[in-house]
C-alpha cells in the first residue's frame, strides 16, 4: 500500500497551468495520505471539446504511484440524498459525473 510519504518525489512540485488546478492539488494533498505526482500535468485539449485531460509530463516508471485519493477526499451524496445506494445520485453528484 502506497503512502504519500513513500510516493513523494525528491524533485520540486510541478505547477499546473491554472490556479484552480494547483488549488485542487493542494486540497488533495492536505488530506491524510493525499498525493498527486509532480509527473502529471493538466492540459486543455481543444480537439476533445476544450476539456482538461491529464498527461505524463515526463517518463513514468512502471508501478509508480501517480495519485492517492484518500477516503476523506471522496465526494458523494450518501448523507444528503435518500435514494443513495439504489443507483440514484443527488443532483450535485449527478452533474459532476
Backbone bond lengths (Angstrom), bond angles and torsions (degrees), N, CA, C in turn:
res aa  C-N    CA-C-N  psi(-1)  N-CA   C-N-CA  omega(-1)  CA-C   N-CA-C  phi
1 X - - - 1.464 - - 1.528 108.41 -
2 X 1.310 114.99 126.16 1.464 119.81 -179.66 1.520 110.44 -79.79
3 X 1.306 114.95 148.70 1.457 120.51 172.57 1.509 107.72 -123.64
4 X 1.301 116.97 164.15 1.460 121.30 179.47 1.520 110.43 -59.78
5 X 1.311 117.40 -37.28 1.460 120.20 -179.68 1.521 111.43 -67.23
6 X 1.345 118.03 -42.87 1.459 120.03 -179.07 1.522 111.30 -73.84
7 X 1.332 117.90 -24.37 1.454 121.41 -178.76 1.521 112.48 -86.91
8 X 1.317 117.25 -18.65 1.468 120.98 -175.28 1.520 110.77 -62.25
9 X 1.314 114.06 139.89 1.454 120.88 179.42 1.520 109.36 -96.53
10 X 1.324 115.78 155.64 1.463 119.40 179.31 1.525 111.43 -77.12
11 X 1.348 117.38 -15.98 1.461 119.00 -179.83 1.524 110.30 -80.44
12 X 1.329 115.32 162.17 1.467 119.51 -177.14 1.526 110.78 -71.35
13 X 1.332 114.90 161.50 1.455 120.91 -178.29 1.513 110.92 -67.79
14 X 1.322 116.20 134.46 1.454 122.40 176.60 1.528 108.74 -79.79
15 X 1.320 116.67 131.94 1.461 120.84 175.13 1.518 108.87 -79.69
16 X 1.321 115.46 137.52 1.454 121.14 174.70 1.530 108.30 -81.93
17 X 1.340 117.83 160.21 1.467 120.25 -175.89 1.529 115.67 -61.81
18 X 1.326 117.70 -30.19 1.464 119.35 -175.67 1.529 110.60 -123.75
19 X 1.330 115.96 149.46 1.468 121.42 -177.15 1.521 112.79 -56.38
20 X 1.349 118.16 -43.03 1.462 120.21 -177.44 1.521 111.32 -61.65
21 X 1.339 117.55 -31.20 1.455 120.47 178.31 1.528 110.50 -68.92
22 X 1.323 116.36 -42.22 1.465 120.41 177.75 1.521 110.90 -64.25
23 X 1.331 117.09 -38.23 1.465 120.98 178.15 1.520 110.72 -65.47
24 X 1.325 117.63 -38.24 1.461 120.73 178.55 1.523 111.12 -67.05
25 X 1.335 117.31 -41.45 1.467 121.17 176.56 1.529 109.87 -62.30
26 X 1.321 117.27 -44.61 1.474 120.73 178.57 1.526 110.87 -61.51
27 X 1.324 117.11 -41.20 1.468 121.42 179.02 1.528 109.82 -62.17
28 X 1.344 116.89 -47.41 1.462 120.43 179.51 1.524 110.48 -59.57
29 X 1.320 116.61 -44.82 1.462 120.11 -177.57 1.529 113.11 -74.82
30 X 1.337 117.46 -11.40 1.465 119.96 175.37 1.528 111.34 -79.01
31 X 1.321 117.02 -14.27 1.464 121.70 177.67 1.526 109.10 -81.65
32 X 1.344 117.73 149.58 1.471 119.53 178.25 1.532 110.53 -55.48
33 X 1.323 116.61 123.86 1.464 125.05 179.70 1.525 114.50 68.63
34 X 1.331 118.96 7.51 1.459 120.54 176.76 1.522 110.15 -66.58
35 X 1.325 116.59 138.64 1.470 120.16 -176.16 1.524 110.07 -150.33
36 X 1.330 115.99 140.67 1.462 123.67 175.13 1.526 106.75 -137.78
37 X 1.311 117.51 117.10 1.461 122.34 -175.24 1.524 111.73 -63.29
38 X 1.317 115.60 141.65 1.462 119.91 176.19 1.523 111.12 -78.02
39 X 1.324 117.19 3.38 1.467 121.45 176.58 1.528 112.07 -93.50
40 X 1.334 116.62 3.41 1.458 122.00 179.13 1.524 108.92 -110.62
41 X 1.322 116.02 139.32 1.459 120.78 175.58 1.530 108.54 -135.68
42 X 1.352 114.81 139.30 1.461 120.68 173.41 1.514 108.38 -85.14
43 X 1.323 116.11 139.31 1.452 119.95 174.07 1.515 108.65 -138.87
44 X 1.310 115.20 144.24 1.456 120.72 174.58 1.523 107.20 -73.48
45 X 1.319 116.34 136.73 1.454 121.65 -176.45 1.529 109.01 -121.54
46 X 1.337 117.38 87.22 1.475 120.72 -176.09 1.529 113.48 -56.14
47 X 1.326 117.70 -35.90 1.467 119.89 -179.23 1.529 112.57 -68.44
48 X 1.326 116.64 -9.87 1.466 121.44 176.27 1.526 110.78 -111.58
49 X 1.319 116.80 27.92 1.457 120.19 177.05 1.512 114.21 82.19
50 X 1.313 117.66 32.47 1.464 123.15 179.50 1.520 113.19 62.63
51 X 1.303 117.72 21.76 1.463 119.69 176.24 1.522 109.10 -77.37
52 X 1.324 115.16 162.42 1.457 121.19 175.19 1.518 108.12 -98.72
53 X 1.307 116.05 137.57 1.451 121.82 179.22 1.514 108.64 -132.32
54 X 1.323 116.58 155.32 1.457 121.07 179.53 1.517 108.91 -100.43
55 X 1.332 114.44 136.58 1.454 121.68 -179.00 1.522 109.68 -130.73
56 X 1.326 115.21 157.57 1.470 119.95 173.21 1.521 107.79 -74.04
57 X 1.315 116.32 127.35 1.457 121.43 178.65 1.527 110.83 -87.52
58 X 1.317 115.79 -13.79 1.465 121.96 177.68 1.520 106.98 -159.63
59 X 1.315 116.84 171.67 1.461 120.57 179.04 1.526 110.21 -57.47
60 X 1.334 114.93 139.50 1.460 121.15 179.77 1.525 107.72 -122.20
61 X 1.322 116.84 117.44 1.471 119.73 179.22 1.533 111.52 -63.50
62 X 1.306 115.29 151.25 1.462 121.69 177.37 1.523 109.77 -54.83
63 X 1.324 116.39 138.76 1.468 125.45 176.82 1.532 114.37 71.00
64 X 1.333 118.61 8.12 1.462 119.70 176.77 1.528 109.14 -72.36
65 X 1.318 116.84 137.93 1.462 121.71 178.51 1.519 109.62 -72.43
66 X 1.333 116.43 128.11 1.464 121.13 179.45 1.515 111.77 -102.89
67 X 1.320 117.22 -37.29 1.459 121.69 178.49 1.518 109.02 -147.97
68 X 1.320 114.17 145.42 1.465 121.32 168.28 1.523 105.12 -126.14
69 X 1.319 114.96 116.36 1.462 120.31 -179.89 1.522 107.43 -111.49
70 X 1.327 116.81 100.46 1.470 119.91 -176.82 1.529 112.00 -73.46
71 X 1.292 115.45 161.52 1.462 122.32 179.25 1.527 111.56 -50.52
72 X 1.325 117.20 -38.13 1.467 121.28 -177.91 1.526 112.87 -64.69
73 X 1.339 117.77 -15.21 1.461 121.04 -179.18 1.525 112.78 -101.05
74 X 1.327 118.02 -2.38 1.461 120.79 -179.78 1.525 110.54 -75.78
75 X 1.312 115.64 138.45 1.456 121.82 179.20 1.521 107.18 -110.39
76 X 1.312 116.12 127.62 1.457 119.81 -179.27 1.514 110.96 -152.03
77 X 1.329 114.64 -177.98 1.456 119.06 -176.76 1.520 112.50 -116.94
78 X 1.319 118.33 13.89 1.461 121.50 -174.17 1.521 113.14 -54.95
79 X 1.316 117.35 -37.98 1.461 118.43 -175.83 1.522 112.78 -95.15
80 X 1.335 117.64 -1.25 1.461 119.05 -175.67 1.519 114.08 -119.77
81 X 1.319 116.91 -3.27 1.466 118.15 -174.58 1.515 110.85 -138.83
82 X 1.313 116.16 124.17 1.460 122.75 -174.69 1.524 112.89 -62.09
83 X 1.344 118.59 -34.11 1.462 121.52 -176.44 1.511 114.60 -84.92
84 X 1.334 117.58 1.63 1.462 120.35 -177.39 1.524 110.15 -60.50
85 X 1.304 115.41 139.65 1.459 120.58 -179.88 1.509 112.09 94.97
86 X 1.320 116.71 -7.09 1.458 121.42 178.76 1.526 109.64 -115.46
87 X 1.332 116.79 28.13 1.454 121.32 179.79 1.515 113.67 81.13
88 X 1.322 117.57 7.36 1.463 121.86 -177.88 1.526 108.44 -115.85
89 X 1.324 116.59 133.91 1.460 121.59 179.63 1.518 109.50 -117.35
90 X 1.320 115.78 153.93 1.453 119.16 175.65 1.532 108.68 -66.06
91 X 1.317 116.88 162.43 1.453 121.99 -176.34 1.516 112.27 -58.01
92 X 1.319 118.38 -40.05 1.472 121.52 -179.30 1.520 110.47 -61.32
93 X 1.328 117.81 -50.17 1.456 121.11 -179.54 1.528 110.06 -66.31
94 X 1.306 118.05 -40.83 1.468 120.98 179.24 1.522 110.44 -60.04
95 X 1.338 118.23 -39.73 1.460 121.18 179.44 1.523 112.53 -70.94
96 X 1.322 117.16 -25.35 1.460 120.49 179.59 1.516 112.60 -80.90
97 X 1.327 117.66 -19.49 1.470 121.11 -176.29 1.503 112.10 -81.06
